[in-house]
Each structure stands twice: as structure tokens, then as C-alpha cells.
Amino acid sequence: MKLRSALTATALVGGALFAPGFGVMATATDAQAATKITQATAVSMFNSSGITWSSSGGCSDRNNSSCTSFDQLNLTTAQGAQTLKRSSGCALNITGGTETGHASGTYSHWNGYKLDFAKATCLTNYVKNTFTYIGLRGDGYPQWQSGAGNLYADEGNHWDVTFYNCGGC
């Protein structure tokens, strides 16, 4: 009986350590497993929630840095924006999506984890009064963390938001 209990415990611990996104065994490839959506799907989701978007180039080409693209956006990122809209009650305008020109990394714009939102008093007040200030990001920008773990960085003229999940959708 003791052997069976020990084997069961070992299997449970091993399963947890090697589960995607859990513990120290998670890798960058875990980030690639996210469900990706198309530009059209994201536009439909944002339209249905009253979320607007804009781009300096008036376009949505993922390979043009003056566009705002949602192509290859993570489904949970789009849902996270919808949750933010619903929870905050603020008008949201997306100014950056999955287009080229942003910083690289596993949890990057290009990989579908980030959206930029135009600065607005309502959104700024909501983030600063609802989420936990966690200090400066490596590049010096202050950041706040939601209860769901998503990160909000105040980059001066916009909010850079990393959606690790949908924020309770």
C-alpha cells in the first residue's frame, strides 16, 4: 500500500511539473500553443463589445508597423480586452496589436499576447485603483498586475497590456 501511495504521489507531482505553463518546466513553446484568431474574428469580437481601434496608417497589415493588426491574436487576448471593457466600463481604443515593430519575446505583440490601448482618464484610473502596482518593468515603465495575472504597463502615451489569460471571461 505504501508503494502505491508513493507512486501515485510521484505521478501527480511529475504531472504538475511537466504540465504546460506550470512550474519551472514550462518552456517558450508553451506560449505557442495558444488558440490564434483571424483579423475578422477579432474585429467581430471587438465590435460586439464596443471596443474601437485605430492605426497611424489606417490599415491592418500585420507586416506593416504603421498598421494595427489582429491577425494571429490569441483568443484569450481578445477575450481579455472584452473582460477589461466589461469590468472597467471605460471606452477602449486599441492602438497596437500583432503588427511588426514591437519588442520581441515570448509574450509579445507578434505572438498575440499584447494589445496597446490609448491613454484615457477612465482606463488609467481603473488600472491604478483596481490592480496592484508591482514596480517598474525592465525598461523603466511602471506596471500593475490584475488579479488574473495580466500585466498593465504605463508607457506614457498608451497602456501596453500583456494578457496571459482572458481575465475571468
N, C-alpha and C positions, 0 to 999 in steps of 0.2 A: 504494500500500500504506500509506503514512503517513497519508493522508486517511482510509482505512478504520479504522485503529487509533485515530486521533483521534476519529472519530465514535463508535466503539464505547465508548471511554473516557468520552466525554461522555454517552452514553446510560446507561451504568452509574452514573455519579456522579449524574446527574439522577434516575434511577430510585430511587436510595438516598435522596436528599434529599427526594423527594416521597412516599416510602413511608409509610403510616400509622404513627405512633408513632416515627418515626426522625428524628433530626436536628432542626434548628431550624424546619423547615417544618411540623411536626406542630401540629395545632390542637385546640381543645376538642372539636370534632366527632369526632375520632378516638376519644375516650372513649365516645361514644355508640354506637359500632359493636360493643360487647361483646355476647355472647350472654346474654340475660336468661332467668332461670328463674322458675318459679312457687313459691309457698309450699309446695305439695305436693311438688314435686320436691326442694326444699331440705330439707324435713323428712325425706324418704326418704333422701337422701344423708347427712344428719347421723345419723339413726337407724342406718344401716348401719355408721357409723364409731364409734358410741358417744359422739357429741357431744350434749350436752344444751343446753337453752336455757330462759330464764326471762324474765318481764317483770313489772314492778311492777303492771300492770293485769291480768295473766293473760290476755292477748289477743294477736292477731296482725294487727290492723288497721293498715295502712300509714299511714293518715291520723290515727292517734291516738298521741301521743307517749309514752303510758304503756304501749304495746304493744311487742312485739318481732316485727317483720315480716321475712319473707324474700322477699316479693313484689317482683319486678324485681331480685333479686340477680343479680350476674354469675355465670355458671357458673364462671369461673376463681376467683372469691372463695370459692365453696362448696368447690371442689377444693383451694384453698389452705388452708382450715380443715381439710380431711381430711388434707392433707400435714402440717400442723402437728401434728395429733393423732398421726399415724403416727410422725413424726420425734421428737417430744418424749416420747411415751409418757405424757403428762400427761392427767388428766381435764380436759376443756374444757367450760365453760358459757358460752354466748353470751348476753349481756345487752342487746345492741343490734344492730339490723340496718338495714333500709331505711326504717324508720318516720320520720315527720316529727319535727322537734325537734333535729336535729343541725346542726352547722355546714354551710353550703353550700359549693359548689365543684365543680370538675370531678370530682375523685377523692373524692367524698363518700359518706356512708352512703346518701343518697337516690338517688344514681346507681349504687349497687350495688357500690362498691369497698371498703367498710369494714364490719368487724364489731367489736363490743366484746366482750371476754372478761372474765369475772370474775377478779379477782386471786386467785392461788393460788401457794403457795411453789414448787411444781414448775414451773409455767409461767414464773414470774419468774426462777427460776434458769436454766431452759433458755434464755430470751431473752438474759439478761445474760451467760451463759457461752458461747453459741454464735454470737451475732450481733455485729456491730461497732457500738460506741457512736459516734454521729455528731453528738452535741451536742444543744442544746436546739432544740425546734421554735419557731416564731414566737410561740407563746402561752406559752412557758416550760417546756413539758414535755420531759423527756429522751427521746431516741429512739434506737433501734437499727435497723440495716438488715441484712436477711438476705442471703445470698449471691445470692439470686434478685432482690434489689432491693426486696422488700416492706418496709414500714416499721412498726415497733412503737413506739408512744408510751405511756409510763407516765403515765397521767392520775390517778394516786393510788389510786383505788378500783377501777380496771379498766385493761385494756390496750386501746388503740384501734389497730386494725391495718388498714393500707391494703394491699390485695392488688392489685398491678399485674399479677400472673400467678399461676399455680397453685403456684408454689414447687417445681417439679420433679415434678409429678404424672405 
